[in-house]
Amino acid sequence: MLVKTRGIVLNHIKYRESSIIARVYTEQLGIQSYIINGLRKKGTGSRIGLFQPFTLLDMVVYTSPKGGLTRISEYKSAYPFHSIPFDIRKSSIVLFLSEVVSRTIKEEEENAALFSFLYHSIILFDELESDFENFHLLFLLQLSSHLGFGPSSGAEIVEQVAFSGNTQSNTSAPSVLVLQVHEALFNGLLHQPDQAVIPNGKVRRELLSIIIRYYQLHVDKLGEIKSLAILSEVLSE
């Protein structure tokens, strides 16, 4: 059976000599994995570019009642990026966020609200010309609401993380006093995102670390976000 759907590429891995397996969050079918043949042959560089993280696609895909790997009948770009591939800061943020999304969304079913949030957030990010340093923080806080564990206040984040003990991290949770310093900043990001001001890159990295800990409390086996180190280096000040 063929289904027409939009899709958001999360990642891909090499498969055999010239093919890939792409993991895609689709509008109609949720998370799916597809085999795409011949993409790694000489002269097909532009086509494999369509399977980079957070690329937006229009697709016609095969479905199987048994699930598992299927194939894409047709695919094309739904929105050609204007800035993300050409700005190392943006591409690093996208790599990081796509890894988080890939680790947190597991359902093979339709979720119109979640798909719409992801799809339009990616377009908005590509269109931003400046002042996007906090985008990943806002994205993760808003994504947590779509996943069912969104905080209502900075105090909620602080309390849960501070009293969590040793979560999935190799280090113990920060003290309440350390975290409370950032409570007002979280409130700003949650309730007045357009006016939120993060003083510097150091504080921004601390906020991100706390958000990741918060995710670890709510997402089973979230594990280490490997692209975090790259993001921290690129956005360091």
C-alpha positions, 0 to 999 in steps of 0.5 A: 500500500502506498501512502502520501505523507510529509516527513522530517528526516532525523538521521541516516546510516550507511547500508551495504555498498551504496544505500542508506537506511533513513529514520524519518518522522512522518506526518501520517505514520509516525516514526518509520525507517526506510531503505533508499538504494544507490544514494552513495554512488558517485554523482548522487551527492545532491540526493543524499543531501535530502536525508540530512537531519531535519530535512523536510520531505514530501514522500510517497512511501510503501507501508507493510502490516508487518512493520519494519523496514520499507521503501520510499516510492517518491521523495522531494524537498518540501522546503529547501533550506536557505541558511541551516546548511550554510551556518555552522551554528545552525547546523550544529543546533539542528544536529543536536535537536534531531538527535534528541528528537530521535531518542524521544519519539518512538511511536509509529502512529500519527500525532498531528500536533507534534508533527506540526510543531516540529515542521514549523519550528524547523522552518522558523529556525531556517528563516531566523537571521539573528538572535537564535542562540536560545532556539534550542532551549525554547525548542526543548521546553516546548517539545517536552509539552508535546511529549507530555512532561512539559514544566509549568514553571522554572521551580518545577524544573529546578525541584525535579532535577535537584532532588533526582539524585544520580540520574542517567548522568555520570555525575550527581545532580546539582544542589538546589541552591545552584539550580535556583540561580537559573529559576527566573531564566527558565520562567522567562523562557517558558512564559515570555520567550520573546523577551527572555535574555540569557546573559552569556554562553556559559549560562546558556550551557548550564541551562541546557545541561539542566534541561537535558537532566530534566529530559533524562528523568522523563524519557526512558533510556535517553542516554548520552546525547553525542552531539552535545559536545559539538554544540557546546564547542560551536556556541561557546563564548 
